[in-house]
Amino acid sequence: MRAAALLLPMLLAACGLKPMYAGGGDGQVARGLASIEVSEIEGRAGWLVRHALIDRFTAGGGKQAPQYRLDVRLDDKLEGFALLSDDTIGRERRTLRARYQLVDTASGRIVLDGTAASDAGIDVVSSDYATIAAEQTALENLATDAANRILTGVALELRGSGSGEP
């Protein structure tokens, strides 16, 4: 059993597995993320996504001089479906789609162009207040999910470049 525990790290190293955030706050990915400036994003969903991104990009230690700009455009849709027998909507679906581009501020070159999408189902109940609260909670959760997906895409790009800079 002890030999297996000692052998496992060697097997993982042999397969090419590299930790994404190796080095913690001083690692290449953390430094790269800290050097990204997030542009303003329109609307309430934009405010939520932008601040979630800023929190995540600077979580490794702090802000560095911006070398890259992240531009994000959101498409937030709230659609009703599942008509009930009295022709009222019984369920809604909120969809948040993000198109993002990581831009090298020195050259203006687009380093990464990606999308992130997520959706949530919402029950429409007899209380308007409860339905509005559920719609807002869904938006907050979708904004957090979109920020996490964007962060993953950007971090993979930073890690893939091997230099900490896309």
Secondary structure, DSSP 8 states (H G I E B T S, - for coil): -HHHHHHHHHHHHHTT---TTTTGGGSHHHHHHHTEEE----HHHHHHHHHHHHHHHTTTS------EEEEEEEEEEEEEEEE-TTS-EEEEEEEEEEEEEEEETTT--EEEEEEEEEEEEEE--S-HHHHHHHHHHHHHHHHHHHHHHHHHHHHHHHHHHSSS--
